[in-house]
């Protein structure tokens, strides 16, 4: 893809996200999932990886992800509608799914098992899930808990992108080292998309490109708004 085409995709994606983006619901169990009627893009990562900040940056909202960070919702799947045709009662163009953070250092065993069951069932059985984003803190690189998630996605045959977050928090030389190591590890996973995304929600680095990638995954590469 040439630079002009990429710029056009990024501008189209920005226009889409400047329209309606609404919190739909939280699903503590599979029976509470919305009907599988539109494509879904899921976001997952360790606790404190910057998932809420990235969701806010991608959607151009200051605090949309906070709608899901209320007591009782932290271990649920949270759905956001993106885009809505003008026809009355029309479905959104696609949905973003905020998955509960993993890497529970202090969580009770029952909470961890409940999380694993919900996430595993969703990943393996959700036919409209077209892509998952695995967020990795650039200051730490891929950890064993990330590898567990990546293995789960590999086994479920769910395609995913690896996204490095908080890239403004480390030196350029360190970021280059982490990026090279992460790219090398990505190549070992059958369901991983080969391109690594480097992002900073605070500085806006990589946000436009990732936004275009998300829209392309959801609506097809030929989508142009």
Secondary structure, DSSP 8 states (H G I E B T S, - for coil): --HHHHHHHHHHHHHHHTS-EEEEEEESSGGGS--S-SEEEEEEEBTTSSHHHHHHHHHT-SSGGGGG-STT-TTSEEEEEEEE-SSTT--EEEEEEE---B--SS--HHHHHHHHHHHHHHHHH-TTEEEEEEEEETTT---HHHHHHHHHHHHHT--EEEEEE-GGGS-HHHHHHHHHHHHHHHTT-TTB-S--EE-BTTTTBTHHHHHHHHHHHHH-TT---
